[in-house]
Amino acid sequence: MKIAVLYPYPVENDGQSLQGDYLYRGLKELGEDVIPCDRSGSLQKSWIFEHFKPDVAIGIGFWGDAPELIFEPQEYGVKAVPWVNADGWVANYHDEFNKLPLLVATSNWVKSTYMRDGVKGDNVQVCPIGFDPEMFYPREKKNSAAMKLREMLGIKADEKMILTAGGDVTSKGAQEMLRALAKIDKEFPKWKYVCKVMTSKSAKIHGIEERKLIRELGLKRDKIIYLEEDYTPEFMAVLLNACDVYAAPSRLEGFGMIQLEAQACGKPVISINVGGPRDVVIHGKTGYLVDVAYEVKLEREWVYPHMGFDKKMMIDFPIPKTFAYRADVEQLAEYTLKLLKDDELREKMGEEGARHAMKNFDYRLIARRMRDMIKEYVMKEKAVEGAAQEGVLVGGDVLRNVGVGGGK
């Protein structure tokens, strides 16, 4: 089986790029004939379709990337398999998704979002994102690299470090965490909260909101540390190992890649009991999933030509759609305090988290799962189509003399 993997390439330090690269590496290690390519239209992409002639193109993205992930491969007679994330709703391309033999979602929540918004669902399968266990793994206690980083961040030996990381940390639930920390500050004052963001307009705007909230809550500004840089995965693994608790009660999370990496590094994770984290974190065992306090719903939204519409216009929703969630602050405070105070509990949950990640999310396991799904749902159909074209199928009779199942 010849496979092209379409994703932001060469590899960048963002989730979709790493998601694609882990899949490419895993398929290659399985012995598949696989080639990576940037998903946007290019001479290289056309060359791959015309010269390499893949059987399948696995494309990483969301519904709005359908032209690149579905239509372009199909123009060359290549079977398209989108591996989709979600940004809260699916506004277009429903018929195109429904015609595919296989649409892969990164989590059960992503699958439910596509089905809620009109994708039929019987061709949707779930395959989570993998991680690299040779990069994200628990370092030994008092690891010198992690200890040096804590020292550079100003984390004292008797202080506990809580970490949240994202393109902006507001979307990861940082404002809810700040409110929770304000509730437990008097009972357990020896903490530092590290917020790692990317250099972006969104992070800057939300950062202003968060600094205002810090003042309103009466928290000491030196207890909240912002890291406004882009880091390599290797350095992120050190940062995760440096923390005591990873917290991301995300407002909207299609999967939860950083939560997975934190568990792989042996850290207990606090997240939210909705969306992708439900597939990643085991409540009470590898961390805690707090309840949703309320949902942010919209009755209408703008759509644009770049989404596949003829013009900019407003779409009304007969049933308001959930676009974001807010975690229960009281539960956040309860679980955060519990983990900060109990060293043994943190260690036990961290060990469980590392085992859970290794058992279920090693990128090689994910690649095997993806390959097997493609063989079952896509290559079988391809073989049937090929046989029909050659006249092997007669009047709907069972295939004869044709191997079905694809294979390498």
C-alpha angles and dihedrals in degrees: 000000000000115000134187116198113207117200141121097306140213088049117273130189095258133102100252093047093050091044090057095042093052089051093048092049093046094050091047091051088051088060098252121149096246136160130189122224140170109259095226119092112274144143089259092054092049090047091053092052094046101037107025090037099199121205090216137021114204108200126197117212144071135286093282090061092064094115091058098035100040116012099046096051091046091055087064095044092256120142109243121218111181114201098202138200121192135235097192103284145026111231104172149009094052094143091049092051091048092056094056119102089220135020113178121207124197093225143007089256092056089050091050091049092055091047092047089054098050110281107131095229102213090104095045119104129177124236118167125219118263134224135211110252091194089064104029109050137120113277119213119272114282090016106188095227093051092043092051091050091050089050092050090050091052096247108155122219093253095046127093119226120218116192134199121176134183147114082284121357096220089074087051092057100262094144090054089048091051090054090049093049090051088057095053100034096100094047094044112017098163100093139107123202116212117197114192113196136169123244099264142128090247093054091048094051094045090044089063089052092050095049089051090050091050090056092046092051092049094236119156108255093220090062091066116065123192121204107194101185140099112247134195118247088251092059092042088058089056091047091051091049090050094059128080097209131019112212126189115147087173124207090216122005123167094188120343107236096168090048088054092049091049091053090047087056090054099256127137111241130216112200141141129282096239137067125014097339089071087067093046110038124056107215113237092006111058096012141310133294111204123209124258111259094195143333130240108227131188128204095196140010141187122256127194142201091258086063091059098266125129093236145351109285144145120259119206120213116219086206115032112250125227109240100170144005134218121214123231104262094201091057091044089055092047095050095040092052091046092054095042093053099042115065092177093052092050091050093047094048091045092054091048090049093053091050091047092051094047094047097048112020110038103138091237091058090049092050091051091049091050093047092050092050091051091051091050101043107022112026091046089056090045091053091049091050092048092049092049090052090052092049095248091126112068121187093335094304120155116277116268128193092004124112110227125198103059105232126176 
